[in-house]
Amino acid sequence: MSGSCTVKTCWWRLPYFRRIGGRAQQDRFDGASRVLIRSQGNTRTPNTRRPNMRRKAKRRKRKSYRLFRSYNPEHKPPSKKDLVYLEESPDFCVRNRKLGGIIGTKGRECNRTSIGLDGCDLMCCGREHHTQVVEVEERCSCTFQWCCVVKCKTCKYMRTINTCS
């Protein structure tokens, strides 16, 4: 570099996703708490008090997490590292057209053996699920024949389908 270079450029880099999206973040999500906004008494902002005056005083960092209080008085107040939410999520288990066309889970196909999100216990929201065995036809054993022809056989098999009731 020449001596005339006086600007130093720095870049901030995000940490690896595995580091921030790992188990600790999942624990925070699972432990998120509902909060209410504290009443501050004075709802005016500093700009509405003195529109023509600029503040020259040293600004303090606002501790936004102190603006919240727990929805449940028996819970501790949230810290700055806690995840919080203001409203409960809508119930996606039942149909609700008023909230953007939530179709619910009735009639959705689920996996009876899974304990994950696709499992019948979670997807059907604790309701029963129906099991039926159907015959399915599919193309199978497909082969490519010279220039532009694909020939397939038709295979039939029995498939078990579970649907939420």
DSSP file (Angstrom, degrees, kcal/mol; ACC not computed):
  #  RESIDUE AA STRUCTURE BP1 BP2  ACC     N-H-->O    O-->H-N    N-H-->O    O-->H-N    TCO  KAPPA ALPHA  PHI   PSI    X-CA   Y-CA   Z-CA
    1    1 A M              0   0    0      0, 0.0     2,-0.1     0, 0.0     0, 0.0   0.000 360.0 360.0 360.0 150.9    0.0    0.0    0.0
    2    2 A S    >   -     0   0    0      1,-0.1     3,-1.2     0, 0.0     0, 0.0  -0.440 360.0-109.8 -85.1 167.5    1.1    3.5   -0.6
    3    3 A G  T 3  S+     0   0    0      1,-0.2    -1,-0.1    -2,-0.1     0, 0.0   0.585 109.6  73.1 -73.5  -9.5    1.3    6.0    2.3
    4    4 A S  T 3   +     0   0    0      2,-0.0     2,-0.8     0, 0.0    -1,-0.2   0.544  68.0 104.1 -84.9  -4.6   -1.7    7.9    1.0
    5    5 A C    <   +     0   0    0     -3,-1.2     3,-0.0     1,-0.2     0, 0.0  -0.672  34.6 156.9 -80.1 112.4   -4.2    5.3    2.1
    6    6 A T        +     0   0    0     -2,-0.8     2,-0.5     2,-0.0    -1,-0.2   0.457  44.6  87.2-114.2  -4.8   -5.8    6.6    5.2
    7    7 A V        -     0   0    0      2,-0.0     2,-0.5     0, 0.0    -2,-0.0  -0.848  55.5-163.3-104.0 129.7   -9.1    4.7    5.2
    8    8 A K        -     0   0    0     -2,-0.5     2,-0.5     2,-0.0    -2,-0.0  -0.947  10.5-154.7-108.8 126.2   -9.3    1.3    6.9
    9    9 A T        -     0   0    0     -2,-0.5     2,-0.4     2,-0.0    -2,-0.0  -0.863  11.6-174.2-105.5 131.3  -12.3   -0.7    5.9
   10   10 A C        -     0   0    0     -2,-0.5     2,-0.4     2,-0.0    -2,-0.0  -0.936   8.7-154.8-123.2 147.0  -13.7   -3.4    8.1
   11   11 A W        -     0   0    0     -2,-0.4     2,-0.4     2,-0.0    -2,-0.0  -0.957  11.1-139.3-119.5 138.8  -16.5   -5.9    7.5
   12   12 A W        -     0   0    0     -2,-0.4     2,-0.4     0, 0.0    -2,-0.0  -0.797  21.3-155.0 -90.7 139.3  -18.7   -7.5   10.1
   13   13 A R        -     0   0    0     -2,-0.4    -2,-0.0     0, 0.0     0, 0.0  -0.944  13.8-122.6-119.2 136.8  -19.3  -11.2    9.4
   14   14 A L        -     0   0    0     -2,-0.4     3,-0.1     1,-0.1     2,-0.0  -0.474  34.5-110.1 -71.1 145.5  -22.3  -13.2   10.6
   15   15 A P        -     0   0    0      0, 0.0    -1,-0.1     0, 0.0     5,-0.1  -0.294  48.4 -77.1 -69.0 163.6  -21.4  -16.2   12.6
   16   16 A Y    >>  -     0   0    0      1,-0.1     4,-1.5     2,-0.1     3,-1.0  -0.323  39.6-123.7 -60.7 142.8  -22.0  -19.7   11.1
   17   17 A F  H 3> S+     0   0    0      1,-0.3     4,-3.6     2,-0.2     5,-0.2   0.865 109.9  60.2 -60.0 -37.5  -25.7  -20.6   11.2
   18   18 A R  H 34 S+     0   0    0      1,-0.2     4,-0.3     2,-0.2    -1,-0.3   0.829 104.2  52.3 -59.9 -30.2  -25.0  -23.8   13.1
   19   19 A R  H <4 S+     0   0    0     -3,-1.0     3,-0.2     2,-0.2    -1,-0.2   0.915 121.6  27.8 -74.0 -42.7  -23.5  -21.7   15.9
   20   20 A I  H  < S+     0   0    0     -4,-1.5    -2,-0.2     1,-0.2    -3,-0.2   0.753 124.3  47.7 -91.2 -24.6  -26.5  -19.4   16.3
   21   21 A G  S  < S+     0   0    0     -4,-3.6    -1,-0.2    -5,-0.2    -3,-0.2   0.222  93.0 102.3-100.9  15.3  -29.3  -21.8   15.1
   22   22 A G  S  > S-     0   0    0     -4,-0.3     4,-1.8    -3,-0.2     3,-0.3   0.299  95.7 -55.1 -80.3-151.2  -28.2  -24.7   17.2
   23   23 A R  H  > S+     0   0    0      1,-0.2     4,-2.6     2,-0.2     5,-0.2   0.839 129.6  58.9 -62.5 -37.5  -29.6  -26.1   20.4
   24   24 A A  H  > S+     0   0    0      1,-0.2     4,-2.0     2,-0.2    -1,-0.2   0.915 107.8  46.1 -62.3 -42.1  -29.3  -22.9   22.4
   25   25 A Q  H  > S+     0   0    0     -3,-0.3     4,-2.4     2,-0.2    -1,-0.2   0.885 111.5  52.1 -67.7 -37.9  -31.6  -21.1   19.9
   26   26 A Q  H  X S+     0   0    0     -4,-1.8     4,-2.7     2,-0.2    -2,-0.2   0.903 108.6  51.1 -63.9 -40.0  -34.1  -23.9   19.9
   27   27 A D  H  X S+     0   0    0     -4,-2.6     4,-1.8     2,-0.2    -2,-0.2   0.897 109.7  50.0 -63.6 -40.0  -34.2  -23.9   23.7
   28   28 A R  H  < S+     0   0    0     -4,-2.0    55,-0.3     2,-0.2    -2,-0.2   0.916 111.3  48.9 -63.7 -42.0  -34.9  -20.1   23.6
   29   29 A F  H >< S+     0   0    0     -4,-2.4     3,-1.4     1,-0.2    -2,-0.2   0.933 111.9  48.0 -62.8 -45.8  -37.7  -20.7   21.1
   30   30 A D  H 3< S+     0   0    0     -4,-2.7    -1,-0.2     1,-0.3    -2,-0.2   0.809 115.7  45.9 -64.9 -29.1  -39.2  -23.4   23.2
   31   31 A G  T 3< S+     0   0    0     -4,-1.8    -1,-0.3    -5,-0.2    -2,-0.2   0.231  80.9 137.2 -98.9  13.7  -38.9  -21.2   26.3
   32   32 A A    <   -     0   0    0     -3,-1.4     2,-0.4    -4,-0.1    52,-0.2  -0.284  40.3-149.9 -61.0 145.3  -40.3  -18.0   24.8
   33   33 A S  E     -a   84   0A   0     50,-1.7    52,-1.6    42,-0.0     2,-0.3  -0.902  13.7-114.9-123.4 149.5  -42.8  -16.2   27.0
   34   34 A R  E     -a   85   0A   0     -2,-0.4    37,-2.3    50,-0.2    38,-0.4  -0.599  39.9-173.1 -79.2 138.8  -45.8  -14.0   26.3
   35   35 A V  E     -B   70   0B   0     50,-2.4     2,-0.3    -2,-0.3    35,-0.2  -0.864  20.1-142.2-131.2 163.5  -45.3  -10.4   27.4
   36   36 A L  E     -B   69   0B   0     33,-3.1    33,-2.6    -2,-0.3     2,-0.4  -0.895  32.4-108.1-117.9 152.9  -47.3   -7.2   27.8
   37   37 A I  E     -B   68   0B   0     -2,-0.3    31,-0.3    31,-0.2    30,-0.1  -0.701  37.5-119.4 -83.1 130.8  -45.9   -3.8   27.1
   38   38 A R        -     0   0    0     29,-4.2     2,-0.6    -2,-0.4    -1,-0.1  -0.381  23.0-115.9 -67.1 144.5  -45.4   -1.8   30.2
   39   39 A S        -     0   0    0      1,-0.1    -1,-0.1    -2,-0.1     4,-0.0  -0.742  27.5-170.7 -80.5 122.5  -47.3    1.5   30.6
   40   40 A Q        -     0   0    0     -2,-0.6     2,-1.2     1,-0.1    -1,-0.1   0.565  26.2-135.4 -93.7  -9.7  -44.7    4.3   30.7
   41   41 A G  S    S+     0   0    0      2,-0.0     2,-0.7     1,-0.0    -1,-0.1  -0.321  87.1  68.7  87.1 -54.7  -47.1    7.1   31.6
   42   42 A N        +     0   0    0     -2,-1.2    -2,-0.0     1,-0.1    -1,-0.0  -0.886  56.2 178.8-103.4 113.0  -45.7    9.6   29.1
   43   43 A T        +     0   0    0     -2,-0.7     2,-0.2     2,-0.1    -1,-0.1   0.504  47.5 106.4 -93.2  -3.9  -46.5    8.5   25.5
   44   44 A R        -     0   0    0      1,-0.1    -2,-0.1     2,-0.0     0, 0.0  -0.496  66.2-132.6 -75.8 144.7  -44.9   11.5   23.8
   45   45 A T    >>  -     0   0    0     -2,-0.2     3,-1.1     1,-0.1     4,-1.0  -0.538  27.8-104.7 -87.8 162.1  -41.6   10.9   22.0
   46   46 A P  H 3> S+     0   0    0      0, 0.0     4,-1.3     0, 0.0     3,-0.3   0.820 120.0  58.0 -57.2 -31.6  -38.7   13.3   22.6
   47   47 A N  H 34 S+     0   0    0      1,-0.2     6,-0.1     2,-0.2    -3,-0.0   0.787 102.6  52.7 -71.4 -27.3  -39.3   14.9   19.2
   48   48 A T  H <4 S+     0   0    0     -3,-1.1    -1,-0.2     1,-0.2    -4,-0.0   0.715 103.8  57.7 -82.3 -19.4  -42.9   15.9   20.0
   49   49 A R  H  < S+     0   0    0     -4,-1.0    -2,-0.2    -3,-0.3    -1,-0.2   0.946 127.4   9.6 -72.2 -48.6  -41.8   17.7   23.2
   50   50 A R    ><  +     0   0    0     -4,-1.3     3,-0.8     3,-0.1    -1,-0.3  -0.786  67.8 178.1-133.6  87.6  -39.4   20.1   21.5
   51   51 A P  T 3  S+     0   0    0      0, 0.0    -1,-0.1     0, 0.0    -2,-0.1   0.815  83.0  40.9 -65.5 -29.6  -39.7   19.9   17.8
   52   52 A N  T 3  S+     0   0    0      2,-0.0     2,-0.4     0, 0.0    -5,-0.0   0.508 100.5  83.3 -97.3  -4.3  -37.1   22.7   17.1
   53   53 A M    <   -     0   0    0     -3,-0.8     2,-0.4    -6,-0.1    -3,-0.1  -0.826  64.5-149.2-104.1 136.1  -34.6   21.7   19.6
   54   54 A R        -     0   0    0     -2,-0.4     2,-0.5     2,-0.0    -2,-0.0  -0.834  22.6-118.6-100.4 142.1  -32.0   19.0   19.1
   55   55 A R        +     0   0    0     -2,-0.4     4,-0.1     1,-0.2    -2,-0.0  -0.656  31.0 174.9 -80.4 127.1  -30.7   17.0   22.0
   56   56 A K        +     0   0    0     -2,-0.5    -1,-0.2     2,-0.1     3,-0.1   0.469  46.3 109.1-105.9  -6.6  -27.0   17.4   22.6
   57   57 A A  S    S-     0   0    0      1,-0.1     2,-0.2     0, 0.0    -2,-0.0  -0.293  85.9 -88.0 -69.3 156.2  -27.0   15.4   25.8
   58   58 A K        -     0   0    0      1,-0.1     2,-0.3     0, 0.0    -1,-0.1  -0.466  46.0-129.9 -65.6 127.5  -25.4   12.0   25.8
   59   59 A R        -     0   0    0     -2,-0.2     2,-0.3    -3,-0.1    -1,-0.1  -0.627  15.0-140.9 -84.1 136.4  -27.9    9.4   24.7
   60   60 A R        -     0   0    0     -2,-0.3     2,-0.3     1,-0.1    -1,-0.0  -0.669  27.1-102.8 -89.9 149.3  -28.3    6.3   26.9
   61   61 A K        -     0   0    0     -2,-0.3     2,-0.4     1,-0.1    -1,-0.1  -0.561  38.5-124.8 -68.9 131.7  -28.8    3.0   25.3
   62   62 A R        -     0   0    0     -2,-0.3     2,-1.3     1,-0.1     3,-0.1  -0.648   9.8-143.5 -80.5 132.2  -32.5    2.1   25.7
   63   63 A K    >   -     0   0    0     -2,-0.4     3,-1.9     1,-0.2     4,-0.3  -0.743  21.4-178.4 -94.9  88.3  -33.0   -1.2   27.4
   64   64 A S  G >  S+     0   0    0     -2,-1.3     3,-1.8     1,-0.3     4,-0.2   0.770  73.7  67.7 -64.6 -26.9  -36.0   -2.3   25.3
   65   65 A Y  G >  S+     0   0    0      1,-0.3     3,-1.0     2,-0.2    -1,-0.3   0.730  91.4  63.8 -68.1 -17.2  -36.5   -5.6   27.3
   66   66 A R  G <  S+     0   0    0     -3,-1.9    -1,-0.3     1,-0.2    -2,-0.2   0.593  87.2  71.9 -78.5  -9.8  -37.5   -3.4   30.3
   67   67 A L  G <  S+     0   0    0     -3,-1.8   -29,-4.2    -4,-0.3     2,-0.3   0.609  92.0  72.7 -76.7 -11.0  -40.5   -2.2   28.3
   68   68 A F  E <   -B   37   0B   0     -3,-1.0     2,-0.3   -31,-0.3   -31,-0.2  -0.760  57.8-171.4-108.2 149.8  -42.1   -5.7   28.7
   69   69 A R  E     -B   36   0B   0    -33,-2.6   -33,-3.1    -2,-0.3     7,-0.1  -0.961  39.7 -89.1-130.9 155.5  -43.6   -7.4   31.7
   70   70 A S  E     -B   35   0B   0     -2,-0.3   -35,-0.3   -35,-0.2   -36,-0.0  -0.328  21.5-141.2 -65.2 139.8  -44.7  -11.0   31.8
   71   71 A Y  S    S+     0   0    0    -37,-2.3   -36,-0.1     1,-0.1    -1,-0.1   0.891  98.2  54.7 -64.0 -41.2  -48.2  -11.8   30.8
   72   72 A N  S >  S-     0   0    0    -38,-0.4     3,-2.0     1,-0.1    -1,-0.1  -0.868  81.1-149.5 -95.0 117.1  -48.4  -14.3   33.6
   73   73 A P  T 3  S+     0   0    0      0, 0.0    -1,-0.1     0, 0.0    -3,-0.1   0.696  94.2  63.7 -62.5 -17.3  -47.5  -12.6   36.9
   74   74 A E  T 3  S+     0   0    0      2,-0.1     2,-0.2    -3,-0.0    -3,-0.0   0.647  89.9  83.8 -80.6 -13.7  -46.0  -15.8   38.3
   75   75 A H  S <  S-     0   0    0     -3,-2.0    -5,-0.2     1,-0.1   -42,-0.0  -0.547  88.3-105.0 -88.1 155.5  -43.3  -15.8   35.6
   76   76 A K        -     0   0    0     -2,-0.2    -4,-0.1     1,-0.1    -1,-0.1  -0.404  43.6 -94.9 -72.7 153.6  -40.1  -13.9   35.9
   77   77 A P        -     0   0    0      0, 0.0    -1,-0.1     0, 0.0    -8,-0.1  -0.386  51.2 -96.4 -65.9 150.0  -39.6  -10.8   33.8
   78   78 A P        -     0   0    0      0, 0.0     2,-0.1     0, 0.0   -10,-0.1  -0.367  34.4-142.2 -70.1 145.7  -37.9  -11.4   30.4
   79   79 A S    >   -     0   0    0     -3,-0.1     3,-1.1    -2,-0.1    -3,-0.0  -0.442  34.1 -95.3 -94.5 176.7  -34.1  -10.7   30.2
   80   80 A K  T 3  S+     0   0    0      1,-0.2    -1,-0.0    -2,-0.1   -16,-0.0   0.650 124.7  51.0 -70.9 -12.3  -32.4   -9.2   27.1
   81   81 A K  T 3  S+     0   0    0      2,-0.1    -1,-0.2   -16,-0.0     2,-0.2   0.514  89.0 101.9 -99.3  -6.2  -31.6  -12.7   25.8
   82   82 A D  S <  S-     0   0    0     -3,-1.1     2,-0.4     1,-0.0   -50,-0.1  -0.480  70.6-128.0 -78.4 146.8  -35.1  -14.2   26.1
   83   83 A L        -     0   0    0    -55,-0.3   -50,-1.7    -2,-0.2     2,-0.3  -0.809  34.8-177.5 -89.6 135.3  -37.4  -14.6   23.1
   84   84 A V  E     -a   33   0A   0     -2,-0.4     2,-0.3   -52,-0.2   -50,-0.2  -0.871  14.8-162.3-130.8 162.3  -40.8  -13.0   23.7
   85   85 A Y  E     -a   34   0A   0    -52,-1.6   -50,-2.4    -2,-0.3     3,-0.1  -0.986  14.0-152.1-144.3 153.9  -44.1  -12.6   21.9
   86   86 A L  S    S+     0   0    0     -2,-0.3     2,-0.3   -52,-0.2    -1,-0.1   0.779  78.3  33.2 -96.2 -32.2  -47.1  -10.3   22.2
   87   87 A E  S    S-     0   0    0    -53,-0.0    -1,-0.2     3,-0.0     2,-0.1  -0.935  81.0-109.9-129.4 149.3  -49.9  -12.4   20.9
   88   88 A E        -     0   0    0     -2,-0.3     3,-0.1     1,-0.1    -2,-0.0  -0.438  41.5-107.6 -69.2 148.8  -50.8  -16.1   20.9
   89   89 A S        -     0   0    0      1,-0.1    -1,-0.1    -2,-0.1     3,-0.0  -0.461  40.7-100.0 -71.8 151.0  -50.6  -17.9   17.5
   90   90 A P        -     0   0    0      0, 0.0     2,-0.9     0, 0.0    -1,-0.1  -0.309  41.3 -97.2 -67.8 159.9  -53.9  -18.8   15.9
   91   91 A D    >   -     0   0    0      1,-0.2     3,-0.6    -3,-0.1    13,-0.1  -0.698  37.3-175.1 -80.8 108.1  -55.1  -22.4   16.2
   92   92 A F  T 3  S+     0   0    0     -2,-0.9    -1,-0.2     1,-0.2    12,-0.1   0.477  71.4  77.3 -83.1  -1.9  -54.0  -24.0   13.0
   93   93 A C  T 3  S+     0   0    0     11,-0.2    12,-1.8    12,-0.1    13,-0.4   0.815  93.7  48.6 -77.7 -30.3  -55.8  -27.3   13.9
   94   94 A V  S <  S-     0   0    0     -3,-0.6    10,-0.4    10,-0.2     2,-0.1  -0.822  95.6 -96.8-114.8 152.5  -59.3  -26.0   13.1
   95   95 A R        +     0   0    0      8,-0.3     2,-0.3    -2,-0.3     8,-0.2  -0.398  42.8 169.6 -66.5 135.2  -60.6  -24.2   10.1
   96   96 A N  B     +C  102   0C   0      6,-2.7     6,-2.2    -2,-0.1     3,-0.5  -0.778  14.2 179.5-149.7 101.2  -60.8  -20.4   10.4
   97   97 A R  S >> S+     0   0    0      4,-0.3     4,-0.7    -2,-0.3     3,-0.7   0.738  79.4  66.7 -75.5 -23.1  -61.5  -18.4    7.2
   98   98 A K  T 34 S+     0   0    0      1,-0.3     2,-0.5     2,-0.2    -1,-0.2   0.808  94.7  59.0 -68.8 -28.8  -61.5  -15.1    9.1
   99   99 A L  T 34 S-     0   0    0     -3,-0.5    -1,-0.3     3,-0.1    -2,-0.1  -0.306 138.6 -65.8 -98.2  49.4  -57.7  -15.4    9.8
  100  100 A G  T <4 S-     0   0    0     -3,-0.7    -2,-0.2    -2,-0.5    -3,-0.2   0.735  93.0 -58.1  81.2  22.6  -56.5  -15.7    6.2
  101  101 A G     <  -     0   0    0     -4,-0.7     2,-0.4    -5,-0.4    -4,-0.3   0.904  64.2-171.0  78.5  41.8  -58.1  -19.0    5.3
  102  102 A I  B     -C   96   0C   0     -6,-2.2    -6,-2.7     1,-0.2    -1,-0.2  -0.545   4.0-165.3 -65.0 122.3  -56.6  -21.4    7.8
  103  103 A I        -     0   0    0     -2,-0.4    -8,-0.3    -8,-0.2     3,-0.3   0.563  22.5-141.4 -92.7  -7.9  -57.8  -24.7    6.5
  104  104 A G        -     0   0    0    -10,-0.4   -10,-0.2     1,-0.2    -1,-0.2  -0.182  28.0 -81.6  75.3-174.1  -57.1  -26.8    9.6
  105  105 A T  S >  S+     0   0    0    -12,-1.8     3,-2.0    19,-0.1    59,-0.4   0.379  80.0 127.2-112.1   2.3  -55.7  -30.3    9.5
  106  106 A K  T 3  S+     0   0    0    -13,-0.4    59,-0.2    -3,-0.3     3,-0.1  -0.439  82.8  12.6 -62.6 128.3  -58.9  -32.3    8.9
  107  107 A G  T 3  S+     0   0    0     57,-2.6    -1,-0.3     1,-0.3     2,-0.2   0.366  93.6 136.9  87.4  -4.4  -58.3  -34.6    5.9
  108  108 A R    <   -     0   0    0     -3,-2.0    56,-2.3    15,-0.1     2,-0.3  -0.505  57.8-115.6 -78.0 145.5  -54.5  -34.1    5.8
  109  109 A E  E     -D  163   0D   0     54,-0.2     2,-0.3    -2,-0.2    54,-0.3  -0.609  39.2-178.0 -80.3 136.7  -52.3  -37.1    5.3
  110  110 A C  E     -D  162   0D   0     52,-2.5     2,-0.7    -2,-0.3    52,-0.6  -0.863  31.4-112.0-132.7 166.6  -50.1  -38.0    8.2
  111  111 A N  B >   -f  119   0E   0      7,-2.9     9,-1.3    -2,-0.3     3,-0.9  -0.890  20.7-160.5-103.8 111.7  -47.4  -40.6    9.1
  112  112 A R  T 3  S+     0   0    0     -2,-0.7    -1,-0.1     1,-0.2     9,-0.1   0.790  89.0  45.8 -63.3 -30.3  -48.7  -42.9   11.8
  113  113 A T  T 3  S+     0   0    0      7,-0.1    -1,-0.2     6,-0.1     2,-0.2   0.554  91.9  97.9 -93.4  -8.1  -45.2  -44.1   12.8
  114  114 A S    <   -     0   0    0     -3,-0.9     7,-0.4     4,-0.1     6,-0.2  -0.567  49.8-166.8 -85.7 143.4  -43.5  -40.7   13.0
  115  115 A I        +     0   0    0     -2,-0.2    -1,-0.1     4,-0.1    -3,-0.0   0.314  68.1  88.7-102.1   5.4  -43.0  -38.8   16.2
  116  116 A G  S >  S-     0   0    0     -5,-0.1     3,-1.5     1,-0.0     6,-0.4   0.015 105.0 -72.0 -87.2-163.9  -42.1  -35.6   14.3
  117  117 A L  T 3  S+     0   0    0      1,-0.3     6,-0.1     5,-0.1    -1,-0.0   0.747 131.5  55.1 -66.1 -24.5  -44.2  -32.8   12.8
  118  118 A D  T 3  S+     0   0    0      4,-0.1    -7,-2.9    -8,-0.1    -1,-0.3   0.479  85.5 112.5 -87.3  -1.5  -45.6  -35.1   10.1
  119  119 A G  B <> S-f  111   0E   0     -3,-1.5     4,-2.7    -9,-0.2     5,-0.3  -0.343  77.0-121.6 -71.3 151.9  -46.8  -37.7   12.7
  120  120 A C  H  > S+     0   0    0     -9,-1.3     4,-1.9     1,-0.2     6,-0.4   0.835 108.1  60.3 -64.7 -33.5  -50.5  -38.2   13.3
  121  121 A D  H  4>S+     0   0    0     -7,-0.4     5,-1.7     2,-0.2    -1,-0.2   0.945 117.0  29.4 -60.9 -48.1  -50.3  -37.3   17.0
  122  122 A L  H >45S+     0   0    0     -6,-0.4     3,-1.4     3,-0.2    -2,-0.2   0.935 121.7  48.8 -78.3 -47.4  -49.0  -33.8   16.3
  123  123 A M  H 3<5S+     0   0    0     -4,-2.7    -3,-0.2     1,-0.3    -2,-0.2   0.869 112.9  47.3 -64.8 -36.5  -50.6  -33.1   12.9
  124  124 A C  T ><5S-     0   0    0     -4,-1.9     3,-1.9    -5,-0.3    -1,-0.3   0.417 108.1-126.6 -86.3   3.2  -54.0  -34.2   13.9
  125  125 A C  T < 5S-     0   0    0     -3,-1.4    -3,-0.2     1,-0.3    -4,-0.1   0.855  70.7 -49.9  57.9  39.4  -53.8  -32.1   17.1
  126  126 A G  T 3 <S+     0   0    0     -5,-1.7    -1,-0.3    -6,-0.4    -4,-0.1   0.379 111.3 122.9  83.2  -5.3  -54.6  -35.0   19.4
  127  127 A R    <   -     0   0    0     -3,-1.9    -1,-0.3    -7,-0.2    -3,-0.1  -0.314  69.6 -87.4 -80.7 171.9  -57.7  -36.0   17.4
  128  128 A E        -     0   0    0     -3,-0.1    37,-2.3    37,-0.1     2,-0.4  -0.265  36.8-147.6 -72.0 163.8  -58.2  -39.4   15.8
  129  129 A H  E     -E  164   0D   0     35,-0.2     2,-0.4    36,-0.1    35,-0.2  -0.981   9.6-129.4-132.3 150.0  -57.0  -40.3   12.4
  130  130 A H  E     -E  163   0D   0     33,-3.1    33,-2.5    -2,-0.4     2,-0.5  -0.764  15.6-154.9 -98.9 142.4  -58.5  -42.7    9.9
  131  131 A T  E     +E  162   0D   0     -2,-0.4     2,-0.3    31,-0.2    31,-0.2  -0.964  18.4 168.4-117.0 131.7  -56.5  -45.5    8.2
  132  132 A Q  E     -E  161   0D   0     29,-2.4    29,-3.3    -2,-0.5     2,-0.5  -0.992  27.6-137.1-140.9 150.5  -57.4  -46.9    4.9
  133  133 A V  E     +E  160   0D   0     -2,-0.3     2,-0.3    27,-0.2    27,-0.2  -0.925  28.3 179.9-108.3 125.8  -55.6  -49.2    2.4
  134  134 A V  E     -E  159   0D   0     25,-2.9    25,-3.1    -2,-0.5     2,-0.5  -0.898  30.1-117.5-126.0 154.3  -55.9  -48.2   -1.2
  135  135 A E  E     -E  158   0D   0     -2,-0.3     2,-0.4    23,-0.2    23,-0.2  -0.805  33.0-163.0 -90.9 128.5  -54.6  -49.7   -4.5
  136  136 A V  E     -E  157   0D   0     21,-3.2    21,-2.1    -2,-0.5     2,-0.5  -0.915   8.2-153.9-116.2 136.7  -52.2  -47.3   -6.3
  137  137 A E  E     +E  156   0D   0     -2,-0.4     2,-0.3    19,-0.2    19,-0.2  -0.933  23.1 166.7-108.7 132.3  -51.1  -47.5   -9.9
  138  138 A E  E     -E  155   0D   0     17,-2.6    17,-3.3    -2,-0.5     2,-0.4  -0.964  40.2-106.3-139.0 156.4  -47.8  -46.0  -10.9
  139  139 A R  E     +E  154   0D   0     -2,-0.3     2,-0.3    15,-0.2    15,-0.2  -0.673  51.1 164.5 -77.6 137.7  -45.4  -46.0  -13.8
  140  140 A C  E     +E  153   0D   0     13,-2.7    13,-2.9    -2,-0.4     0, 0.0  -0.928  43.2  36.7-148.1 170.7  -42.4  -48.2  -13.0
  141  141 A S  E    S-     0   0D   0     -2,-0.3     2,-0.2    11,-0.2    -1,-0.1   0.894  74.2-175.8  49.8  47.9  -39.5  -49.9  -14.7
  142  142 A C  E     -     0   0D   0     10,-0.2     2,-0.4    -3,-0.1    10,-0.2  -0.525   7.2-171.6 -77.6 139.0  -39.1  -47.1  -17.2
  143  143 A T  E     -E  151   0D   0      8,-2.7     8,-2.6    -2,-0.2     2,-0.6  -0.978  21.5-128.2-131.6 145.8  -36.5  -47.4  -19.9
  144  144 A F  E     -E  150   0D   0     -2,-0.4     2,-0.3     6,-0.2     6,-0.2  -0.815  23.6-159.4 -93.4 124.4  -35.3  -44.9  -22.5
  145  145 A Q  E  >  -E  149   0D   0      4,-3.6     4,-1.3    -2,-0.6     3,-0.0  -0.772  42.0 -70.4-103.5 151.6  -35.4  -46.2  -26.0
  146  146 A W  T  4 S+     0   0    0     -2,-0.3    -1,-0.1     1,-0.2     4,-0.0  -0.069 107.9   4.8 -49.6 131.2  -33.3  -44.7  -28.7
  147  147 A C  T  4 S-     0   0    0      1,-0.1    -1,-0.2    -3,-0.1    -2,-0.0   0.989 130.4 -26.9  54.2  82.7  -34.4  -41.2  -29.7
  148  148 A C  T  4 S+     0   0    0      1,-0.1     2,-0.5    -3,-0.0    -2,-0.1   0.637  96.2 114.9  81.8  20.0  -37.2  -39.8  -27.7
  149  149 A V  E  <  - E   0 145D   0     -4,-1.3    -4,-3.6     2,-0.0     2,-0.5  -0.985  35.7-173.3-128.5 129.5  -39.2  -42.7  -26.4
  150  150 A V  E     - E   0 144D   0     -2,-0.5     2,-0.5    -6,-0.2    -6,-0.2  -0.984  10.3-164.4-117.6 123.1  -39.6  -43.7  -22.8
  151  151 A K  E     + E   0 143D   0     -8,-2.6    -8,-2.7    -2,-0.5     2,-0.3  -0.912  11.5 177.9-111.1 133.9  -41.4  -47.0  -22.2
  152  152 A C  E     -     0   0D   0     -2,-0.5     2,-0.2   -10,-0.2   -11,-0.2  -0.911  23.2-132.1-131.5 156.8  -42.8  -47.9  -18.7
  153  153 A K  E     - E   0 140D   0    -13,-2.9   -13,-2.7    -2,-0.3     2,-0.6  -0.650  26.6-118.9 -96.7 163.3  -44.7  -50.6  -17.1
  154  154 A T  E     - E   0 139D   0     -2,-0.2     2,-0.4   -15,-0.2   -15,-0.2  -0.932  29.9-164.9-105.3 121.5  -47.7  -50.0  -14.9
  155  155 A C  E     - E   0 138D   0    -17,-3.3   -17,-2.6    -2,-0.6     2,-0.4  -0.867   3.9-158.8-108.5 139.5  -47.2  -51.3  -11.3
  156  156 A K  E     + E   0 137D   0     -2,-0.4     2,-0.3   -19,-0.2   -19,-0.2  -0.947  20.1 159.5-115.6 136.8  -50.0  -51.8   -8.8
  157  157 A Y  E     - E   0 136D   0    -21,-2.1   -21,-3.2    -2,-0.4     2,-0.4  -0.977  39.7-106.6-150.0 163.4  -49.4  -51.9   -5.1
  158  158 A M  E     - E   0 135D   0     -2,-0.3     2,-0.4   -23,-0.2   -23,-0.2  -0.768  34.2-170.4 -93.7 134.6  -51.4  -51.5   -1.9
  159  159 A R  E     - E   0 134D   0    -25,-3.1   -25,-2.9    -2,-0.4     2,-0.5  -0.985  17.8-137.0-129.2 137.0  -50.7  -48.3    0.1
  160  160 A T  E     - E   0 133D   0     -2,-0.4     2,-0.5   -27,-0.2   -27,-0.2  -0.813  22.4-167.6 -92.5 125.5  -51.8  -47.5    3.7
  161  161 A I  E     - E   0 132D   0    -29,-3.3   -29,-2.4    -2,-0.5     2,-0.5  -0.958   6.1-163.1-118.3 129.5  -53.0  -43.9    4.0
  162  162 A N  E     -DE 110 131D   0    -52,-0.6   -52,-2.5    -2,-0.5     2,-0.4  -0.942  12.2-178.1-110.6 130.2  -53.6  -42.1    7.3
  163  163 A T  E     -DE 109 130D   0    -33,-2.5   -33,-3.1    -2,-0.5   -54,-0.2  -0.969  29.6-110.4-129.8 145.4  -55.7  -39.0    7.4
  164  164 A C  E       E   0 129D   0    -56,-2.3   -57,-2.6   -59,-0.4   -35,-0.2  -0.457 360.0 360.0 -70.7 141.3  -56.7  -36.7   10.2
  165  165 A S              0   0    0    -37,-2.3   -59,-0.1   -59,-0.2   -36,-0.1   0.430 360.0 360.0 -99.1 360.0  -60.4  -36.7   11.2
